[in-house]
Amino acid sequence: EVEGPPTLWKAQFIANYAPYFFDNGDRSTNGNMALLSLSEDTPIGTHVYTLNGTDPEGDPVTYSLAYEAGSRHYFSVDKHLGNVTLIEELDREKEDEIEVIVSISDGLSTVSEKVRILVTDANDESPEFINTPYIVQVPENTPSGSSIFKIEAVDRDTGSGGSITYFLQNIHANKFTIDRHSGVLRIKTGVALDYEKSRTHFVIVVAKDGGGKLRGHNKMFSATTTVTVNVEDVQDTPPMFIGTPYYGYVYEDTLAGSEVLTVVALDGDRGKPNSIHYCIVNGSESSFEISNTTGAISVIKSPNQLKKEVYELKVQASEVSQEGDISVYAFATVTIRVVDLNNHPPTFYGENGPQNQFELTMYEHPPEGEILRGLKITVNDSDQGANAKFNLRLVGPGGIFRVVPQTVLNEAQVTIIVENSAAIDYEKFKVLTFKLLAIEVNTPEKFSSTADVGIRLLDTNDNVPKFSSDYYVARIPENSPGGSNVVAVTATDPDSGLWGEVKYSIYGTGADLFLIHPSTGIIYTQPWATLDAEVNSKYNFYVKAEDTDGKYSLAEVFITVLDVNDHSPEFNENIQEKTMIIGSPVKIEAIDQDAEEPNNIVDYSIMQADPANVFDIDQSTGEIKLKSYIRSLDIIHNITKNKDCIWSLVVQAKDRGSPSFSTTAVLKIDITEEVRPMAAFLMQTKDNPMKALGVLAGVMGIMVMITVMISTAMFWRNKRSNKIMPVRRIIKKRQTHPPRMVRMEWLKLRRPNSAAEKFIVKEDTRNENSNNNAQAGAALPPTPSPPPPPALTSAAAAPTWHVPTVSGSLTPTFINKQLKKKGLGGAHSALVSELKMKFEKRNTALGDLHI
């Protein structure tokens, strides 16, 4: 369509061509919008298309959109760029096609086209149930599997989003099923409806679509509704009596024609109940009648004309249909008691009539909840109505039994039930006694009665022997003879008869030396057993107490063997020799083999010594030392004339047991002083000075001879070598070698008066009594192996005396001419000086003693 002024049309047609849209096909996003389709879930503001066209003359073009009158404007367009934008929400279910007039203009000519835009479906709708609410009436006798209703839902979406399937919630607890495609609701197979059990069922149905795209995502919508299924009653249940059992009472002042009680029966089919017809079948004996419609029972005779105290009426209730037919019926028993005024208390009855004392024999510890069936007790109140209502209770030890019923109207069978089995114990109660108390409740008289109930218990083996203690501690002296009693264990079994008899036995690794009397429980030693605390002082084992059924308990026995003072202290030798250095003690030791104190504690004492006032002994350790004032041999010589300084002591070792044992040993002590070897030599020769001078002269002579021999050897060596010796003799210093040790052994002669016998120089660095006290003075150099020792005398001979030795070293020295001239004068004067000092010291000590 071309528009323009009519007068210029011809000129324009010749000079100007109209613009036009490009046609890019149905799937193009630019052109004239022909065949454009949009999903209904396209968001507002979305650029949905681009109008695209051109002008033949190349003039710029503009674009515009127009709509039919009354139509909604869904799109807007940029007139220069042609961009089309969605400005209104699309809804395919309301409008699935949109007509738009698109225009293109070059300023002179405008070209317009009407295009149709298709709106495609998106899954944006939920299923909707129609014709709701759903209420279904179903007779209760409808067969299972029958269809009872059809549910229908619609979804306005297309495709899978518009397809609907149905299912039920709580399918397992439901009595119904539904066809997933058609929506037909059925009674589940094998299930029957029952009006009397459930009159209404609520079924929740879910309708779900097939799902589809919505804004780029898969969506699935569903809806639910409730189907109310009302079950209709059908006449299939007989009538039922309400309030059974029925009891009625005719008092002695009741008038003839008075109503006694009313029975009520209802049709079991409550939905459409039939009317009820009542009648008395038997038991009235023409004394009672019943209303056919109300069920009221009346007495038609005066009470004094009634021949029985209790009437049992059999009443029939029948259903009458609307047609007047009697279809089904039911029976009930009505008990009517003829009573007088409240002039009777409750009364207990046994099997043979009224009874107020009942006895029963039963075993102890019956199961809790057990009924005492041996007691046949009935309680009755001959009054009627409220006068015959009374309470029952047991009076006696609480919590053991309970009585039922606790409230009685007229009459009841009394039942006594075990409540606490542990309390029904033969060992505690041989007989349990209770009182049954029946007392009226609502009467001013409060009549009551009692009955004595005695329950004699029989014993069972329900107890285990039990020891008086979990363990037993006993002590027995080790000198006890075989068969001696040790300890008596006691176990008791409170059961009676053979069940209460206890048999004892022992076992365990420590039970070998012991026996137990099986009846008295006295534990004693084996006849052959010998106990020795020094070997084993502790025994423990188990004792078992067992009854005739094998039930038992254990206790532990601890036996201590008490030590008896059966060993004397013993010295390792009865005659011992010790060497005592003045200032150091010697030790003597005795051992007591007893196991415990004080039997094995040894005390020492000196029994005999001559002189007596020389030594002290430590009572506990056995250490012997000189009196504190004795500090040298000189003092000892002043005390005694025994110059060899050897004492014999009689030492006693005594234990502290009761009775006490002791033993003695002879100890020979050789007393000496701690001296150096040279001093020892001088002391040995102090009584013979010429001997000392001779020895020293000999030593010096040997040294001179060695020097001469060395000089001669050097002379001959120089002469043979033809060397010219200088006028002045040059003496070279020879290389010094380690000193050579020379050992001199002196035969020790038995000379009692010789002072040398008082000194012994030992090669062993330890002293003779092994107290490891080192000798004073400088350490001696090592000595060569000693010669073979002299032959030993027999044990019966005199004690062996040690041979004193002097160890020393001689080092070769070069003696100058001055020494040669002086000869032995220097060494001789030194020896004389040392001997002189010793003699002066001795004389001074002797003078002090004389003073």
SVG drawing of the C-alpha trace seen along z (x, -y; Angstrom):
<svg xmlns="http://www.w3.org/2000/svg" viewBox="-49 -18 195 106">
<polyline fill="none" stroke="black" stroke-width="0.4" points="0.0,0.0 1.5,-3.4 0.3,-6.6 1.0,-10.3 -0.8,-13.5 -2.8,-12.8 -1.4,-15.7 2.1,-14.5 1.5,-10.9 2.5,-10.6 5.7,-12.5 6.6,-10.4 5.9,-7.2 8.3,-8.2 10.9,-9.7 10.6,-7.7 10.3,-4.0 8.7,-2.8 10.8,-1.1 10.3,2.7 11.0,5.3 13.4,8.1 11.9,11.6 14.5,13.9 12.3,16.9 10.3,18.4 13.3,18.9 14.8,15.5 15.1,13.0 15.1,10.0 12.8,9.0 9.1,8.2 8.1,10.5 6.2,12.8 5.9,16.4 7.5,15.2 6.7,17.5 7.3,16.7 7.1,18.8 4.5,17.5 7.2,17.5 9.3,14.9 10.2,12.3 9.0,8.7 11.8,6.4 13.2,9.2 14.5,8.1 12.4,10.6 13.0,9.4 14.6,6.8 12.6,5.2 14.8,4.9 14.1,3.3 15.6,0.9 14.7,-1.9 15.7,-1.5 17.0,-5.1 19.0,-4.4 17.1,-6.9 17.0,-6.2 13.9,-4.2 11.9,-4.2 9.8,-1.5 6.6,-1.4 4.0,1.1 0.2,0.8 -2.6,2.9 -6.3,3.5 -8.6,1.4 -9.2,3.0 -6.1,5.2 -3.4,5.2 -0.1,3.7 2.5,6.5 5.5,5.0 7.4,1.7 9.9,0.9 12.9,-1.4 11.9,-3.4 15.4,-3.8 17.0,-0.5 14.0,1.7 14.5,3.5 11.3,5.0 10.9,5.5 8.2,7.4 6.3,5.0 3.3,7.2 3.3,10.7 2.2,13.4 -0.4,16.0 -1.0,18.8 -4.1,20.0 -5.7,16.5 -4.4,15.5 -2.4,17.9 -2.1,15.5 -1.2,11.8 -1.9,9.7 0.5,6.7 0.7,4.1 4.4,3.5 5.3,0.4 8.5,-0.9 8.8,-4.4 11.4,-6.4 9.7,-9.7 7.7,-9.9 6.3,-6.5 5.1,-4.0 4.7,-0.3 2.5,1.6 2.0,5.3 -0.2,7.3 1.6,10.2 0.5,12.9 2.7,13.9 2.2,17.3 2.4,17.7 3.8,21.2 3.0,23.1 5.2,23.3 4.4,25.5 3.0,22.7 -0.3,24.1 -1.2,26.5 -3.8,29.2 -7.3,28.2 -9.9,30.5 -13.4,29.9 -16.8,30.4 -15.4,30.3 -16.0,31.0 -16.2,34.7 -18.6,36.5 -19.4,40.1 -22.0,42.3 -21.1,46.0 -23.1,48.8 -21.1,50.8 -21.8,54.1 -20.3,52.8 -17.9,55.6 -14.2,55.0 -12.7,53.9 -15.9,51.9 -15.6,48.5 -17.2,45.9 -16.3,42.5 -14.4,40.8 -12.2,37.8 -11.4,35.4 -8.8,32.7 -7.7,30.5 -4.4,28.8 -4.7,26.0 -1.1,26.6 -0.4,28.6 1.8,31.5 3.3,33.3 2.5,30.3 -1.2,30.9 -1.2,34.6 -2.5,35.7 -1.9,38.8 -3.6,39.6 -2.4,41.3 -3.4,41.4 -1.5,40.3 -0.9,42.9 -1.7,45.7 -0.7,48.5 -3.1,47.2 -5.9,46.6 -8.8,48.8 -9.1,47.4 -7.1,47.3 -7.3,45.0 -6.6,45.6 -3.7,43.3 -4.9,42.4 -8.7,42.4 -9.0,41.2 -11.6,43.9 -11.7,44.5 -12.2,48.1 -12.4,50.1 -9.1,51.9 -9.2,55.6 -9.7,57.7 -11.0,54.8 -14.5,54.4 -16.2,51.3 -17.9,51.5 -20.2,48.8 -20.0,49.9 -16.2,49.4 -15.7,46.4 -18.5,44.3 -16.4,41.8 -13.1,42.1 -11.1,39.1 -9.1,40.0 -6.5,37.5 -6.1,37.6 -3.1,36.0 -3.2,34.9 0.2,34.4 1.0,33.1 3.7,34.6 6.1,31.7 7.7,29.3 10.0,26.3 9.3,23.1 11.9,20.2 14.5,22.7 13.9,25.3 11.9,28.5 8.9,27.9 6.2,30.3 3.0,29.1 0.5,31.0 -2.8,30.4 -4.6,32.3 -8.2,32.7 -10.0,34.7 -12.7,37.2 -15.1,37.8 -16.4,41.3 -19.4,41.8 -20.2,45.4 -24.0,46.1 -25.3,48.5 -26.9,51.8 -28.9,54.0 -26.4,56.6 -25.8,56.3 -28.0,57.7 -29.2,55.4 -26.9,54.9 -27.8,54.4 -26.4,51.4 -25.2,51.4 -25.0,55.1 -25.0,56.9 -28.4,55.9 -29.2,56.1 -32.4,55.0 -33.7,55.0 -37.1,55.4 -37.2,54.1 -39.7,55.3 -41.6,52.0 -41.8,51.9 -45.4,51.7 -46.8,54.0 -46.5,52.5 -43.4,50.5 -40.7,50.3 -37.6,52.3 -35.2,51.4 -35.1,50.7 -33.0,52.6 -31.9,50.8 -31.0,52.4 -30.0,50.6 -29.9,51.7 -26.3,52.6 -26.8,50.8 -26.7,47.2 -27.2,45.6 -30.8,46.7 -31.7,48.4 -34.8,50.5 -37.1,50.3 -36.6,52.7 -39.2,55.1 -38.6,56.4 -40.0,59.6 -39.2,61.8 -38.4,65.3 -38.3,67.1 -37.4,66.7 -40.2,64.3 -42.5,66.9 -45.4,64.5 -43.8,62.0 -42.4,59.6 -43.3,58.0 -41.6,55.9 -42.7,53.1 -42.4,54.2 -41.3,50.8 -39.4,49.2 -37.8,52.3 -39.0,51.2 -39.3,54.2 -41.9,54.0 -42.8,56.2 -46.5,57.3 -46.6,58.9 -46.1,57.5 -42.6,58.4 -44.1,60.7 -45.6,62.8 -42.3,63.4 -41.1,66.9 -37.5,66.5 -34.8,64.1 -33.1,63.9 -34.8,64.0 -32.9,64.5 -34.9,63.1 -33.9,63.9 -34.9,60.8 -35.0,60.9 -34.5,57.7 -35.6,58.1 -35.3,55.8 -38.6,55.0 -38.3,53.9 -40.4,51.2 -42.6,54.0 -43.1,55.3 -41.0,58.4 -38.7,59.5 -35.3,60.1 -32.5,60.5 -32.5,60.6 -30.3,60.7 -30.6,61.9 -29.6,60.4 -29.9,61.8 -31.4,59.6 -30.8,60.5 -33.4,59.2 -32.8,59.7 -35.5,59.3 -34.1,57.5 -35.3,56.1 -34.1,53.2 -30.4,52.9 -30.4,55.4 -27.6,57.7 -23.9,57.1 -21.6,58.5 -20.9,62.2 -18.1,64.4 -18.9,67.9 -16.9,71.0 -17.7,74.0 -20.0,75.3 -21.7,72.0 -20.8,69.0 -17.3,69.1 -15.0,66.7 -11.7,68.6 -9.8,69.8 -6.6,71.7 -4.2,72.5 -0.9,74.4 1.4,73.3 5.1,73.2 7.1,70.0 7.9,67.5 5.0,68.2 5.1,66.2 3.9,62.6 0.4,62.3 -0.6,65.8 -4.1,66.3 -4.4,68.3 -6.8,70.8 -7.0,72.9 -9.0,70.2 -12.7,70.5 -14.1,67.4 -17.4,65.6 -18.7,62.5 -22.3,61.5 -24.5,58.8 -28.2,59.9 -29.4,56.3 -30.3,54.7 -29.3,51.6 -26.9,49.2 -27.2,51.2 -25.4,54.1 -22.5,52.1 -19.3,52.6 -15.5,52.5 -13.0,55.3 -9.5,55.0 -6.8,57.1 -5.5,56.2 -2.0,57.5 1.6,57.3 1.4,54.8 2.4,55.2 2.4,59.0 -1.1,59.8 -3.9,57.8 -7.6,58.6 -10.0,58.2 -12.6,56.9 -12.1,54.0 -15.7,52.8 -18.6,55.3 -22.3,54.9 -24.3,57.7 -22.0,60.6 -18.6,61.4 -16.0,64.2 -13.0,63.0 -9.7,63.4 -6.3,63.0 -3.4,62.3 0.4,62.5 1.9,59.1 5.4,59.5 6.9,62.9 10.1,62.1 8.2,61.3 6.6,64.8 9.6,66.4 9.5,69.5 12.6,68.4 10.9,65.2 7.3,66.4 6.2,70.0 2.6,68.8 1.2,65.6 -2.0,64.3 -4.4,61.7 -7.9,60.5 -10.4,60.0 -12.5,56.9 -15.8,56.2 -17.4,52.8 -20.4,51.1 -19.8,47.9 -22.9,45.8 -25.0,46.9 -25.2,45.0 -24.8,48.3 -21.5,49.2 -22.0,52.9 -18.8,54.9 -17.5,58.4 -14.0,60.0 -12.6,63.4 -9.2,64.7 -7.0,66.0 -4.0,68.2 -1.4,69.2 1.0,71.9 4.2,71.8 6.2,74.8 9.9,74.5 11.8,74.7 15.6,74.7 15.7,71.0 18.8,70.0 22.5,70.5 24.8,71.4 26.4,68.2 29.7,67.9 29.9,65.7 32.8,63.8 34.1,63.5 37.5,64.5 39.1,66.1 42.5,65.2 44.3,67.8 47.7,68.2 49.4,71.4 52.8,72.0 55.3,73.8 56.0,76.4 52.3,77.5 52.0,81.3 50.1,82.9 46.3,82.8 46.3,79.5 43.2,77.3 43.8,74.1 40.5,72.3 36.8,73.0 34.7,71.6 31.0,71.3 28.3,71.2 24.6,71.2 21.7,72.2 18.4,71.0 16.5,73.6 15.0,76.4 15.6,80.1 18.2,81.6 18.3,78.3 19.7,76.6 22.6,79.1 26.0,77.7 29.0,79.7 32.4,78.1 35.3,78.7 38.6,76.9 40.5,76.6 43.3,74.5 47.1,74.7 47.6,73.8 45.3,76.5 47.6,79.5 48.8,79.4 45.2,79.0 42.0,80.8 38.5,79.7 35.8,81.5 32.8,81.7 30.3,81.1 31.9,78.8 34.0,76.7 37.1,77.1 40.2,76.7 43.2,78.7 46.6,79.8 47.3,83.1 48.5,85.8 51.8,85.9 52.1,82.2 55.2,80.4 55.0,76.6 58.1,74.6 57.9,70.8 61.4,70.6 60.2,72.5 56.7,71.1 54.9,68.9 51.8,68.0 49.0,70.3 45.7,69.3 43.0,71.4 39.2,71.5 36.6,73.2 33.3,74.2 30.0,74.6 27.4,76.6 23.9,77.8 22.4,81.1 21.1,79.5 24.5,78.3 24.0,74.6 27.2,73.3 29.2,70.2 32.9,69.6 35.2,67.9 38.9,67.5 41.2,68.6 44.5,67.0 46.8,69.0 50.0,67.5 52.6,69.9 54.0,68.3 57.8,68.5 59.0,70.4 62.4,69.9 63.8,73.2 67.2,72.2 70.3,71.2 72.6,68.5 75.5,70.1 79.1,68.9 80.7,70.0 83.6,71.3 83.8,72.1 87.4,71.0 88.3,67.9 91.5,65.8 91.4,62.1 94.2,59.5 93.3,56.2 95.1,53.0 95.0,50.5 92.2,48.0 90.2,50.4 87.6,52.9 87.2,56.5 83.8,58.1 82.4,61.4 79.0,62.6 76.5,65.3 73.4,66.1 70.0,67.3 67.9,69.2 64.6,68.3 62.1,66.5 60.8,63.6 61.9,61.1 62.8,61.2 63.8,64.9 66.4,64.1 67.8,61.0 71.3,61.7 72.9,59.9 76.7,60.3 78.6,60.3 82.1,61.2 81.8,64.0 85.5,64.4 88.7,62.5 92.0,62.2 92.5,59.5 88.8,58.6 89.1,54.8 90.6,54.6 87.9,55.1 84.4,53.7 81.8,55.4 78.9,53.9 75.8,55.8 74.0,55.5 76.7,55.6 79.3,57.8 82.1,55.3 85.0,55.8 87.4,52.9 89.9,51.9 88.9,49.8 89.2,46.1 92.3,45.5 94.3,48.2 96.0,46.4 99.4,48.2 101.1,51.5 103.0,50.0 99.9,49.6 99.0,53.2 102.4,54.3 101.8,52.5 98.5,54.3 99.7,57.8 103.0,59.7 101.9,61.5 104.4,60.0 103.0,61.5 99.7,59.5 97.4,62.4 94.2,62.7 91.7,65.4 88.1,64.2 84.9,66.3 82.2,64.5 78.5,65.4 75.8,64.9 72.3,65.0 68.9,64.5 66.0,62.6 63.4,65.4 61.5,67.0 63.1,69.3 66.3,67.8 69.1,69.8 72.8,68.9 76.1,70.2 79.8,69.3 82.9,69.1 86.6,68.6 88.1,65.6 91.9,65.2 92.9,61.6 96.4,60.6 96.9,56.9 99.3,54.9 100.0,51.3 99.9,49.9 103.6,49.3 105.7,48.8 108.2,51.5 111.4,49.7 109.8,48.9 108.8,52.5 112.3,53.6 113.7,51.2 111.1,52.3 112.0,55.9 115.7,55.2 115.4,52.8 116.3,55.4 119.5,56.3 121.1,53.1 124.2,54.9 122.0,57.1 120.6,53.9 124.1,52.5 125.3,55.7 122.4,55.8 123.1,52.2 126.8,52.8 126.0,55.8 123.8,53.7 126.4,51.0 129.1,53.6 126.9,55.0 126.5,51.5 130.3,51.0 131.0,54.3 128.5,53.4 130.2,50.1 133.7,51.7 132.4,54.3 130.9,51.6 134.2,49.6 136.3,52.6 134.0,53.5 134.2,50.0 138.1,50.1 138.5,53.2 136.1,52.1 138.1,48.9 141.4,50.6 140.4,53.1 139.1,50.3 142.6,48.6 141.1,45.3 143.0,42.4 141.2,41.4 141.3,37.8 143.2,36.8 140.0,35.8 137.5,38.6 134.2,37.8 131.3,39.7 128.2,39.9 124.9,40.2 123.3,43.5 119.7,43.7 117.6,44.2 115.6,47.4 112.6,48.3 113.7,49.5 114.1,53.2 112.1,54.7 114.0,56.9 112.0,59.0 113.5,60.3 111.7,62.9 112.5,63.3 111.9,66.6 109.5,66.0 110.7,67.9 108.5,68.6 110.2,66.3 107.6,65.1 109.9,62.5 110.8,61.0 109.1,57.8 109.3,58.6 106.5,61.1 104.1,58.3 104.3,57.0 103.1,58.7 103.5,57.0 101.0,58.5 101.1,58.5 97.3,58.2 96.3,54.6 93.3,55.6 93.6,56.4 93.0,59.8 89.6,59.2 88.3,58.0 87.2,54.6 89.1,53.0 91.0,50.5 94.1,49.6 97.5,49.6 99.0,46.2 102.1,45.1 103.2,44.9 102.2,47.7 104.8,50.4 106.0,51.2 104.8,54.5 106.8,57.6 107.7,60.7 106.0,64.0 106.7,65.3 108.5,68.6 106.4,71.7 104.9,71.4 106.2,73.5 104.5,76.8 101.3,76.3 100.9,78.1 97.8,80.1 94.7,78.6 95.5,79.9 98.8,78.2 99.5,74.7 97.9,71.9 99.8,71.0 101.9,67.8 102.4,65.6 105.9,65.0 106.6,61.2 108.0,59.8 109.8,56.6 109.5,55.3 111.8,52.6 113.6,51.4 117.3,50.8 118.2,48.4 121.8,48.3 123.4,45.0 126.8,43.4 128.8,42.7 131.2,39.8 134.6,39.6 133.3,37.9 131.0,40.8 133.8,43.2 135.9,41.4 133.2,41.2 132.4,44.9 129.3,46.0 129.3,43.2 126.1,41.4 123.9,44.4 125.1,45.7 124.5,42.4 120.9,42.3 120.0,45.7 121.5,44.9 119.5,41.7 116.2,43.5 116.8,46.2 117.7,43.7 114.4,41.9 112.4,45.1 114.2,46.0 113.5,42.6 109.8,42.8 109.5,46.2 111.3,45.0 109.0,42.0 105.8,44.2 107.1,46.5 107.8,43.6 104.3,42.3 102.9,45.7 105.0,45.9 103.9,42.5"/>
</svg>
